[in-house]
Amino acid sequence: MLGEPEYTMNDLFAQLGLESSDEAIEQFIAEHQLDKDEELIDADFWNEKQRMFLKEEWQLDAVWVEVIDELNVRLHPDA
């Protein structure tokens, strides 16, 4: 039996409909830093589909949760 897939940051960005090259991801993260009290899913740069995907996957502790957690950490450098 195959295990759960392991998604990368590139996969997450593609799933969110964003440019998923390494350079584009680094640029996105640099340009979208969040305050330490701002929740990832409340950020104003997500559209509704992106927000719902992130929220559902995080709440379900689904296969995407590790890479979503990584994105959350990278967008909160001062937390």
Secondary structure, DSSP 8 states (H G I E B T S, - for coil): --------HHHHHHHTTS--SHHHHHHHHHH----TTS-GGG-TTS-HHHHHHHHHHHHTT-TTHHHHHHHHHHH-TT-
